[in-house]
């Protein structure tokens, strides 16, 4: 019997390290599968990722032999099939142990059954045994399913082994969630940058058609809707007249017939209002439209509860007094998903800017702010942090200055979200951001650089300066706890600090050392940890 090359505890530490590494998703999943296989002694580990646009789970990663990879990689199993496998009758200590003969595998599509014969010992692993662990995000949403097979021990797992496997899967889920959040944040940042670019280009543009053409093109490029149309209301007739399009041909839209404001108005019900946009299912829209209105059939549809399926998404254009100017209509999202709140917010901002340009007004302050600030906490964002950190390091090296980098991480934030809900989690993040802002000196800056991760740059810092900042944070958090909100009662954070140039003279090393100091603080049960010197 071959032994695992790393211990389960080392495996847990390694998966945690991967969570902090922010590698690209395929490399991250390969590393997670390998780590779990080596740490727990499984020869085959497969990761099935949930695809919300199709409501299925695709095998994206397989650690093991080529036979297993050939049988599993790329196969997508419908969500209903997994309901059979993740049944309560198979649940054991958070994992799902499916004994041989308990399900009809032939009815569930392709699967990998390793070579071997059925053993007489009831505790021996049978080739048709299966073991799964669900990977969920901090809100309980299913991200994927971890499947392990062929234990090197040849035995079915003990309760202790299942506990370790579930813990590793939980950490793998955190790593997966962090990678997806980073990708979503990057997409959102690109959208805001595109929005700023479009806004600058339509400023002072005298042609309504050209303003709307640029806006349609910007929405298509930034938000990945394949089809975008902008139409204005003819004040004399009340008809809605297409003025610009991206993806569609304007002539094609014009040929579909005239639609009036009165015919569209039933769609603008507050029941369908999402982030300033009106989002309806096909059935809801069809029920409210006159039979004479031609409905465009969406092409990029999916299936499942989060999939786009011939939905209608409309954004009114209004002037400063609330008068209706026209509409933006989008369709065919490239990812085949109903758009997220961030995406709808960005679409609404595009529409706002288009309306402002149409009436010669401009509202760019918030857009410029969001390019470098986190929309929830209003702190500077990760993009601003990277730029500022590089600049501070360069200045410190060039002019013989010093500064401190403090990395902060909220303690037990997942448990807070699980217990009180996402809204309370957001409120806690905002509260902590406000505390950071109140705790800093004028030359210092605070940043939100991840989900519950923050950074502080302290100018001309000594260790005493950093200790004073953390002490002020602690004091203000105690005042919050006395305020009566239950989710703030136990709000706390851990901190790690490194100094430039004493500890490092480049930004990457300085960040790494601060991050390591933070996790030393967590492991040692202290609030603040400095980089060990000497």
matplotlib code that plots the C-alpha trace (Angstrom):
import matplotlib.pyplot as plt

x = [0.0, 1.4, 1.2, 0.1, 3.0, 1.6, -0.4, -4.1, -3.0, -0.5, -3.2, -5.4, -2.6, -1.9, -5.5, -5.6, -2.5, -4.1, -7.0, -4.6, -2.6, -5.3, -4.1, -6.2, -9.1, -7.9, -4.5, -6.2, -8.5, -5.7, -3.7, -6.7, -7.4, -3.8, -3.5, -6.6, -5.5, -2.1, -3.2, -5.9, -4.5, -7.1, -5.8, -8.7, -10.1, -12.6, -14.1, -17.5, -18.3, -21.9, -22.8, -25.8, -26.5, -27.3, -28.2, -25.7, -22.2, -19.3, -16.2, -13.5, -10.6, -9.5, -6.5, -5.7, -4.9, -5.6, -8.5, -10.3, -9.6, -10.8, -14.0, -14.8, -13.2, -15.7, -18.8, -21.7, -24.2, -27.6, -28.5, -31.4, -29.0, -27.0, -30.1, -30.2, -26.5, -26.6, -29.6, -30.0, -29.9, -26.2, -25.2, -22.6, -20.8, -21.3, -20.1, -22.2, -21.1, -22.8, -22.3, -22.1, -25.4, -27.4, -28.0, -28.3, -25.2, -26.2, -29.2, -27.1, -24.8, -21.0, -19.0, -15.6, -15.4, -11.9, -10.6, -11.0, -13.1, -15.7, -14.2, -15.8, -14.8, -17.7, -15.3, -13.3, -13.7, -15.7, -14.9, -18.5, -18.5, -18.7, -17.8, -18.9, -18.6, -20.6, -18.7, -20.7, -20.0, -20.5, -24.2, -24.8, -25.0, -23.7, -20.5, -19.4, -19.0, -15.8, -15.6, -12.9, -12.2, -9.7, -8.4, -4.8, -5.8, -8.4, -10.8, -14.0, -13.5, -13.7, -15.6, -12.4, -11.3, -14.6, -14.3, -10.9, -12.2, -15.2, -12.9, -10.6, -13.7, -14.8, -11.5, -11.5, -14.9, -13.5, -10.7, -13.1, -15.4, -12.4, -11.3, -14.8, -15.2, -11.9, -13.0, -16.3, -14.6, -12.3, -15.2, -17.0, -13.9, -13.6, -17.3, -16.7, -13.6, -15.6, -18.3, -15.9, -14.5, -18.0, -19.0, -16.0, -16.7, -20.3, -19.7, -20.6, -21.7, -24.5, -26.0, -28.5, -28.0, -24.2, -24.6, -26.8, -24.6, -21.6, -23.7, -25.0, -21.5, -20.2, -22.9, -22.3, -18.5, -18.6, -21.5, -21.5, -25.0, -24.8, -27.8, -28.5, -31.0, -31.6, -34.8, -36.3, -39.9, -41.4, -43.1, -45.7, -46.8, -45.9, -44.1, -40.8, -38.4, -35.1, -32.1, -29.0, -28.2, -25.2, -25.5, -28.8, -29.2, -31.1, -33.1, -34.1, -35.5, -37.3, -38.9, -40.5, -43.2, -43.9, -44.3, -45.9, -45.1, -48.6, -47.8, -44.5, -45.7, -47.3, -43.8, -42.6, -44.2, -42.3, -42.7, -40.1, -37.7, -34.2, -31.4, -33.2, -33.9, -37.0, -36.4, -39.3, -39.6, -40.9, -44.2, -44.6, -43.7, -46.0, -48.9, -48.6, -47.9, -50.6, -50.8, -49.8, -46.4, -43.8, -41.5, -37.9, -36.9, -33.6, -30.9, -28.6, -30.9, -30.0, -32.0, -32.4, -33.3, -30.5, -30.5, -31.6, -34.5, -36.1, -36.2, -37.0, -34.6, -35.5, -34.0, -36.0, -34.1, -35.4, -34.3, -33.6, -37.3, -38.3, -39.8, -39.4, -36.9, -36.7, -35.5, -32.5, -33.3, -30.7, -30.8, -28.7, -26.2, -23.0, -23.0, -26.7, -27.4, -29.8, -27.6, -26.2, -26.9, -23.5, -24.2, -27.7, -26.2, -23.7, -26.4, -28.4, -25.4, -24.9, -28.5, -28.2, -25.2, -26.9, -29.9, -27.6, -25.8, -29.1, -30.0, -26.4, -25.9, -23.1, -22.8, -19.2, -18.2, -19.7, -18.2, -14.8, -15.2, -16.2, -13.2, -11.0, -13.4, -15.4, -19.1, -20.2, -17.8, -16.7, -13.1, -10.4, -10.5, -7.8, -6.9, -6.1, -4.3, -1.9, -1.2, -0.7, 1.5, 3.8, 4.1, 4.8, 7.5, 9.1, 9.1, 10.4, 13.4, 14.1, 13.8, 14.7, 11.2, 9.4, 5.8, 3.9, 1.5, -1.2, -3.4, -6.6, -9.0, -12.4, -12.6, -15.2, -16.9, -18.3, -20.1, -21.5, -22.9, -24.3, -25.9, -27.4, -27.5, -25.9, -27.4, -25.9, -22.6, -22.6, -23.6, -20.6, -18.2, -19.5, -19.2, -15.6, -14.7, -16.1, -14.1, -10.9, -11.6, -12.1, -9.0, -6.5, -4.4, -4.8, -1.9, -3.0, -5.3, -7.6, -8.5, -10.9, -8.9, -11.0, -14.3, -13.5, -9.9, -8.7, -5.3, -4.0, -1.0, 0.5, 2.9, 6.2, 5.1, 6.7, 5.5, 4.0, 2.0, 0.6, -0.3, -2.1, -4.2, -5.1, -5.9, -8.3, -10.0, -10.4, -11.9, -14.4, -15.4, -16.2, -18.5, -20.2, -20.8, -22.6, -24.9, -27.4, -27.1, -26.5, -24.2, -21.8, -21.6, -18.7, -17.2, -13.4, -10.4, -6.8, -3.9, -0.5, 2.1, 5.3, 7.4, 9.2, 12.1, 13.0, 11.2, 11.0, 11.9, 9.4, 5.6, 5.1, 7.3, 5.9, 2.4, 3.4, 5.1, 2.1, -0.2, 1.9, 2.0, -1.8, -2.1, 0.5, -1.7, -4.7, -2.9, -1.5, -4.8, -3.4, -4.9, -1.7, 1.5, 4.6, 7.1, 9.7, 13.1, 16.5]
y = [0.0, 3.4, 6.2, 9.7, 12.1, 14.7, 14.5, 15.5, 18.5, 19.5, 19.1, 21.5, 24.0, 23.6, 24.1, 27.2, 28.5, 27.9, 30.0, 32.9, 32.4, 33.7, 31.5, 31.1, 28.7, 25.6, 25.7, 26.2, 23.2, 21.0, 21.8, 21.3, 17.8, 16.8, 18.0, 16.1, 13.0, 13.0, 14.1, 11.5, 8.8, 8.7, 7.6, 9.4, 12.8, 14.5, 18.0, 18.6, 22.3, 23.6, 25.4, 27.6, 28.3, 24.6, 23.5, 20.7, 19.7, 19.4, 17.4, 20.0, 18.4, 14.8, 13.8, 10.2, 7.7, 8.3, 5.8, 7.9, 11.1, 9.7, 8.5, 11.6, 14.7, 17.0, 15.0, 17.1, 15.3, 16.9, 18.4, 16.0, 13.0, 14.5, 14.8, 11.0, 10.7, 13.5, 11.9, 12.1, 8.4, 8.5, 11.5, 10.7, 13.5, 16.0, 13.6, 11.3, 7.7, 5.6, 1.9, -0.5, -1.6, 1.2, 3.1, 2.2, 3.7, 2.8, 5.0, 8.0, 8.2, 7.6, 6.9, 5.5, 2.1, 1.1, -2.4, -4.8, -7.4, -7.2, -8.0, -10.1, -7.7, -5.3, -2.4, -3.0, -0.5, -1.9, -0.8, 0.4, 2.4, 6.2, 9.1, 12.7, 16.0, 19.1, 22.3, 25.4, 29.1, 31.2, 31.6, 27.8, 27.9, 24.7, 25.5, 22.0, 18.4, 16.7, 13.0, 10.7, 7.0, 4.2, 4.8, 3.6, 1.9, -0.3, 0.5, 2.5, 5.8, 6.1, 9.0, 10.8, 10.5, 11.8, 14.8, 15.6, 15.2, 17.5, 20.1, 20.0, 20.3, 23.3, 25.0, 24.1, 25.7, 28.9, 28.8, 28.3, 31.1, 33.5, 32.8, 33.4, 36.5, 37.8, 37.1, 38.7, 41.8, 42.0, 41.9, 44.5, 46.7, 46.3, 47.3, 50.5, 51.4, 50.9, 53.0, 55.8, 55.6, 55.8, 58.6, 60.7, 60.0, 61.1, 64.3, 67.2, 64.9, 66.8, 63.8, 61.7, 58.8, 58.9, 59.1, 56.1, 54.2, 54.6, 53.5, 50.4, 49.4, 50.1, 47.9, 45.1, 45.1, 45.8, 43.7, 40.9, 41.2, 40.2, 42.4, 46.0, 48.5, 52.1, 53.8, 57.3, 58.3, 60.5, 63.1, 63.8, 60.3, 58.5, 55.8, 54.3, 54.7, 52.7, 55.1, 52.8, 49.2, 46.8, 43.2, 43.8, 45.7, 48.9, 48.3, 44.9, 46.5, 49.2, 46.6, 44.8, 47.4, 50.5, 50.0, 52.7, 53.8, 52.7, 49.1, 49.0, 50.7, 47.4, 45.9, 48.6, 47.2, 47.6, 43.8, 43.4, 46.1, 44.9, 47.5, 50.1, 47.8, 45.8, 42.1, 39.8, 36.2, 35.5, 34.4, 37.5, 39.8, 37.9, 38.1, 41.9, 42.7, 43.1, 40.2, 42.5, 43.2, 41.0, 39.3, 38.7, 35.1, 35.1, 32.8, 32.4, 30.6, 28.1, 26.0, 26.0, 28.6, 31.0, 30.7, 33.3, 31.9, 34.4, 37.0, 40.7, 43.3, 47.0, 50.1, 53.4, 56.6, 59.6, 63.2, 65.0, 65.6, 62.0, 62.5, 59.4, 59.9, 56.4, 52.8, 50.6, 47.0, 44.2, 40.5, 37.4, 37.4, 35.6, 33.5, 32.5, 33.7, 36.1, 39.1, 39.6, 42.7, 44.2, 43.7, 45.3, 48.2, 48.8, 48.6, 51.2, 53.5, 53.2, 54.2, 57.0, 58.4, 58.1, 60.0, 62.7, 63.1, 63.4, 66.3, 67.7, 66.7, 64.6, 62.6, 61.3, 61.8, 58.5, 56.6, 57.9, 57.1, 53.5, 53.0, 53.1, 52.4, 49.5, 50.1, 48.5, 49.9, 53.0, 52.3, 52.3, 49.0, 46.4, 48.2, 51.4, 49.4, 47.7, 51.1, 52.9, 50.1, 50.1, 53.9, 53.9, 51.2, 53.2, 56.4, 54.6, 53.2, 56.4, 58.9, 56.8, 56.9, 54.2, 53.1, 50.2, 47.7, 46.2, 43.4, 42.8, 39.9, 39.6, 36.7, 34.0, 36.0, 32.9, 31.9, 35.5, 35.2, 31.7, 32.8, 36.2, 36.2, 38.0, 41.4, 41.3, 40.3, 43.3, 45.5, 44.1, 44.8, 48.4, 48.8, 47.5, 49.8, 52.8, 51.8, 51.6, 55.0, 56.6, 54.9, 56.2, 59.4, 61.8, 60.5, 56.9, 55.0, 52.0, 49.6, 46.6, 44.1, 41.0, 39.6, 40.2, 41.3, 44.8, 46.7, 49.8, 51.9, 53.8, 56.6, 57.0, 54.2, 52.6, 49.5, 51.9, 53.6, 50.3, 49.3, 52.5, 52.1, 48.6, 49.7, 52.4, 49.8, 47.5, 50.3, 51.3, 47.7, 47.4, 50.5, 48.9, 45.7, 47.8, 49.2, 46.4, 44.9, 41.2, 40.6, 43.3, 41.8, 39.5, 41.4, 41.2, 41.1, 39.9, 42.0, 41.4, 44.1, 44.5, 47.6, 49.0, 49.0, 47.3, 44.0, 44.2, 46.5, 45.3, 45.3, 41.6, 40.5, 43.1, 41.9, 38.3, 39.0, 41.0, 38.2, 35.6, 37.8, 38.0, 34.2, 33.9, 36.2, 34.0, 30.8, 32.3, 33.9, 37.4, 40.5, 41.8, 40.2, 41.9, 40.3, 38.5, 40.0, 38.7]
z = [0.0, -1.0, 1.7, 1.0, 0.4, 2.7, 5.9, 6.2, 8.3, 5.7, 3.1, 5.0, 5.2, 1.5, 0.4, 2.6, 0.9, -2.4, -1.2, -0.7, -3.9, -6.3, -9.1, -12.3, -11.8, -13.8, -12.1, -8.7, -9.2, -10.4, -7.3, -5.0, -6.5, -6.3, -2.7, -1.6, -3.4, -1.9, 1.6, 2.0, -0.1, -2.9, -6.4, -8.2, -7.4, -9.6, -9.3, -10.8, -11.2, -11.3, -14.5, -13.6, -17.3, -17.9, -14.4, -14.5, -13.2, -15.5, -14.6, -15.1, -13.2, -12.7, -10.6, -11.3, -14.1, -17.8, -17.8, -15.2, -17.1, -20.3, -18.7, -16.7, -18.0, -19.7, -18.9, -17.6, -15.3, -14.9, -11.5, -11.1, -11.3, -8.4, -6.4, -6.4, -5.3, -2.7, -1.0, 2.8, 3.0, 1.9, 4.1, 6.7, 8.6, 5.8, 3.0, 0.8, 1.0, -1.8, -1.2, -4.1, -5.4, -3.9, -7.1, -10.8, -12.2, -15.8, -15.6, -14.5, -17.5, -17.8, -14.7, -13.8, -12.1, -11.3, -11.7, -8.8, -7.2, -4.5, -1.1, 1.6, 4.3, 4.8, 5.6, 2.4, -0.4, -3.3, -6.9, -7.2, -4.0, -4.4, -2.1, -2.7, -0.9, -1.8, -2.1, -1.1, -0.9, 2.2, 1.4, 1.0, -2.8, -4.4, -6.3, -7.2, -6.0, -5.0, -5.9, -4.6, -5.4, -5.1, -1.5, -1.2, 2.1, 0.3, 3.1, 3.4, 5.2, 8.9, 10.5, 11.2, 7.6, 6.4, 8.8, 7.2, 3.7, 4.4, 5.9, 2.9, 0.6, 2.6, 2.1, -1.6, -1.9, -0.3, -2.8, -5.7, -4.4, -4.1, -7.6, -9.0, -7.0, -8.3, -11.9, -11.3, -9.7, -12.7, -15.1, -13.1, -13.2, -17.0, -17.3, -15.2, -17.2, -20.4, -19.0, -18.2, -21.7, -23.3, -21.0, -22.0, -25.7, -25.6, -23.7, -25.9, -28.7, -30.6, -32.3, -30.3, -32.7, -32.2, -28.4, -28.4, -30.9, -28.6, -25.6, -27.3, -28.4, -24.9, -23.3, -25.7, -25.1, -21.4, -20.2, -22.8, -24.2, -27.9, -28.8, -27.6, -28.9, -27.9, -28.8, -28.2, -27.7, -30.4, -28.3, -31.1, -31.7, -28.5, -30.6, -29.6, -32.5, -32.6, -32.9, -32.5, -32.1, -31.5, -32.7, -34.4, -37.6, -37.1, -40.2, -38.9, -35.7, -37.6, -39.9, -36.9, -36.6, -34.5, -30.7, -28.6, -25.0, -24.0, -25.2, -23.3, -20.1, -18.7, -18.6, -16.3, -13.1, -9.8, -9.4, -12.1, -11.0, -10.4, -9.7, -11.7, -14.7, -15.5, -15.9, -16.9, -17.9, -21.4, -20.0, -17.9, -20.8, -23.3, -20.8, -20.6, -24.3, -26.9, -29.3, -32.2, -30.6, -32.2, -29.7, -30.6, -29.9, -27.8, -29.2, -26.2, -23.8, -21.1, -18.6, -14.9, -12.3, -13.1, -16.8, -19.3, -21.2, -23.6, -20.8, -21.4, -20.0, -20.4, -19.0, -19.2, -20.1, -18.1, -17.8, -14.5, -13.9, -14.5, -18.0, -20.3, -23.1, -24.4, -23.6, -23.8, -24.5, -24.2, -25.1, -25.6, -22.7, -23.7, -20.5, -21.0, -17.4, -15.9, -15.1, -11.6, -9.5, -10.4, -14.1, -13.8, -11.8, -14.6, -17.2, -15.2, -15.0, -18.8, -19.2, -16.8, -18.6, -21.9, -20.6, -19.1, -22.4, -24.2, -22.0, -22.0, -18.4, -17.1, -13.9, -13.9, -10.3, -9.1, -12.1, -11.4, -7.8, -8.6, -10.8, -7.8, -4.9, -3.6, -4.2, -0.9, 1.7, -0.3, 0.5, -2.1, -4.0, -5.0, -8.2, -6.3, -3.6, -6.2, -7.8, -4.5, -3.0, -6.1, -5.8, -2.1, -2.5, -5.3, -3.3, -0.2, -2.1, -4.0, -1.2, 1.8, 3.3, 5.3, 5.5, 7.0, 5.3, 7.5, 6.2, 8.0, 7.8, 9.6, 12.1, 11.4, 8.7, 7.1, 10.3, 10.6, 7.1, 7.8, 11.0, 10.1, 6.3, 3.5, 4.3, 7.8, 6.3, 4.1, 7.0, 9.0, 6.1, 5.9, 9.7, 9.7, 6.8, 8.6, 11.7, 9.6, 8.2, 11.6, 13.0, 10.5, 10.4, 7.6, 5.5, 5.8, 3.5, 3.8, 1.1, 0.6, -1.4, -1.2, 0.3, 4.0, 3.5, 4.0, 3.7, 5.3, 4.2, 7.1, 6.1, 7.9, 10.1, 13.2, 15.0, 17.6, 14.8, 13.6, 17.2, 17.8, 14.6, 15.6, 19.1, 17.8, 15.6, 18.6, 20.7, 18.0, 17.4, 21.1, 20.8, 17.8, 19.8, 22.4, 19.7, 19.8, 16.3, 16.9, 13.9, 15.3, 18.8, 18.0, 15.1, 15.3, 13.0, 12.8, 11.5, 10.0, 9.5, 7.5, 7.0, 3.9, 3.5, 6.8, 5.9, 2.1, -0.7, -3.3, -3.2, -3.8, -1.0, 1.4, 0.7, 1.2, 4.5, 5.8, 4.8, 6.5, 9.6, 9.5, 9.5, 12.3, 14.3, 13.6, 14.5, 17.7, 18.8, 18.8, 17.3, 15.6, 14.4, 13.0, 10.6, 12.7, 12.3, 13.1]

ax = plt.figure().add_subplot(projection="3d")
ax.plot(x, y, z, "-o")
ax.set_aspect("equal")
plt.show()
